[in-house]
Amino acid sequence: MPTMSHINGNNKVNGASKPKPQYDPDFTTNVIKATGPKANPRVAQVVGSLIQHLHDFAREVDLTVDEWMMGVNMINRAGQMSNERRNEGQLLCDVIGLES
């Protein structure tokens, strides 16, 4: 399990230096291109930008699979708790400051 020093960005696990992960430089571009030529131009712009920023974030913090899964599980749980009267996804947006 990563230590806080790894999470804080000094690229160490249990005090030992860890090599920085290597990323395919074309990966994000290829994912964005997969949106397809028939996509609504505004949707392609918004989704493309979202993908770019999310991929940049994941690379910046060297997001681990365990950390990614924690986020996926949190989103899944919010969806499972939602119903016609209670929108946990919207509340999650409030928590991250993206409510309006």
N, C-alpha and C positions, 0 to 999 in steps of 0.2 A: 504494500500500500504506500502511495506517495506521502512524503512528509510535508509539513507546512512549508518548508523551504522550497520544495518543488512547486507547490501551489503558488507561492509568492514569486516565482519566476527566476530563481537563481539556478535552475536546471540541476539540482542535486537530489538524490534519493538516498536517505539514510547517511548523509554526509559525503557520499561519493559522487563525483561528476558523472553525468549521464549524457551520452551523445544525443544531440538534437535530432529529432526525427526528420527524415527526408520526405519531401512532398513532391508529387508529380506537378511540374509547373503548368501543365495544360489541363489539369483535372477540373478546376472551377470553370474555365472557359467551355470545356466540353459539356459540363452539366448545364450551364446556361444555354448553350446552343441546342440542347435537347428539348427546350421549350417548344421548338418547332416554328416553321415559317408561317403557319396559319393562326398563330396565337394573336389575340387582341393586342395591338401595339402597347397600350398602357399596361395591360397585365404582364406582357413580356418585360417591360421596363421595371415595374415594381418587383416582380418575382426575381428577375435577374439581379437587381440591386440587393434584394434580401439574401439571395444565395451568395453573392459576392461578399457581403458583410459577415454572414454567418461563417463562411469558410475562412475569411481573414481572421475572425475571432478565434476559431478553433485552432488555427495555426499559431496565432499570437500567444495563446495560453498553453499550447501543446496539450490540448484537451485529450484526456485519456478515455478509453472505452468505458471504464467504470463511471467517470464523471458524466460522460454523454448519456449512459444508461440511467443515471440518477435523474437527469433532466427529462428524458423520455418518460420515465416512470411518473415523474411529477405531472407532466402534461396529461398522460393517460389517466392518472388518478383524478385530476380536475375534471376530465371528460366524464368519468364514471360517476362522479358526485353531482353532475349537472342534471337538471330536469327542466320541465316547462317553466317553473317558477324560480329556479336557482341556476345561474350561469357562472360556474366556477372558472371557466376560461376567461370571462370578462373580469372577474375578480383577480385572476392571476395577472392580467394586463395592468390592473390598478397597482398591484404590488411592484411591478417593474417600472411604473411611472409612464405607461403608454395607454392611458385611459381615454384620452381625447386628442 
